[in-house]
Amino acid sequence: MKMLIVDDSSTMRRIIKNTLLRLGYTDVLEAGNGIEAWEILDQNHDISVLITDWNMPEMNGLELVRRTRSDERFLNIPIIMVTTEGGKAEVIAAIKAGVNNYIVKPFTPQVLKEKLEMVLGINER
């Protein structure tokens, strides 16, 4: 299962990637902004999950989500927004744009695990 992490902070990408690795997801790609992410998506049609920040240069996460959802190739890709934007209006805007789940920074590895399992339909009992 291939995952794409998009964040302009290399530290945050590393935190998310290390969490994913501990959860057993070893095929992880990274991008520093929405434009880089779009290029990766456009060339890798087998991305299983997109995890993106909101606030980034070039193309922000909300623009990336809208662009991704406007392309029929990526209508069903689960998208998790991981951001400092925790206001109700921001959450609503992200959901309207097409995110499947939303995580407010700072977060714990357990929160990422739970949100990932939700969007992937994994039920642990």
N, C-alpha and C positions, 0 to 999 in steps of 0.2 A: 504494500500500500504506500503510494507516494504522496508526501505532504509538502506543501509550500508555505513557508513562513515569510511574511512581509512586514518589515519594521525598519525604520531608518536607524535605529539603535542596534549596533552589533552586539552589545551586551544583552539586550532583550532577546534578540534572535538566539543567542547562545543559551540563555536561560530556558527558552521554550524548546529549543532543539534538545538540550540535555534532558529535559523532562520527557519529551517524546521518546528519546533513546531509552530511558529507564522504563518506559511503558512498553518497550519492544518495537517501536516504530523506527526503523533504521534507514529508510529511504526518504531523506529530508532535504529539500532544496531551499535556498534562501534568496531573498531579494531585498534591496534597500529602499525601494519605493514602488509605487504602482506601475510605473512605466516598465521597470525591470521585471516586475511580476507578470505583467501582461505579455511581455516577450517570452517568458518561460511558459506561461499557460498556452500561448499560441503555438509553441513548438512541442509541448508535452501534453498531449490530449489525455494522458492517463493520470493526471493529478487527482488524488482521491479526496483531499481536504485542503482548503485554503484557510490559513490563519493569518489575519491581517490587522495591523495597527490602523488607527484613523488618521492621526496627524503625521504626515510625511511630506517631504518636498516633491516636486515634479507632478505626481498624481497621488492624491491622498487616498486613504482606504475606502472612503465612501464612494469616490469616483471609480475606484477599482471594482467595488462591489456592483455598482450600476452597470459598468461596462461588461463585467463578467455575466451578469444576469441578462444583458441584452443580446448575448451571443448564444444561440441555441445549443452549441456544443457544451456549454457549461451551465445549463439551466438546473441540473440536478446535483452539481458539486456542492457539498456542505461547506458553508463559510462561517467561521467564527471570528468575530471582531474582538480584539484584545486592545483596550485603550484606557486612557485616563479620563475620557469623556463619559462621565457617569450620570449625567442629568437625564431626566425623563424624556425631554425633547430629543436628545441625541440618541437615546435607545430606540425611541419610536422612529426616528429618521433612518436609523440603520436597519431596523426590521422592515420598514417600507421599501428600502433599497434592495432587500433580499438576503440579509444575514440570517443564518439559522440559529445562532446563539451569540451571546454577548458576555464578555468578561471585562470587569473593571480592574485596572492596575492599581495597586499591587495585588497579586493573586498568589494562591498556593498551588503547588503541583497537583494537589487533590482536586481543586476546582477545575483545572485544565483537564484532568483525567475525566471527571464527571461530565463536563460539557462535551468533550470529545466522544465519550460513550453515548451521550444523548443524540448527537448528530449522526453517529454511525449506527444507531439502533442496537447498541450492545447492552444487554441486560445482565449485570452481575448479580448473582443471588448467593 
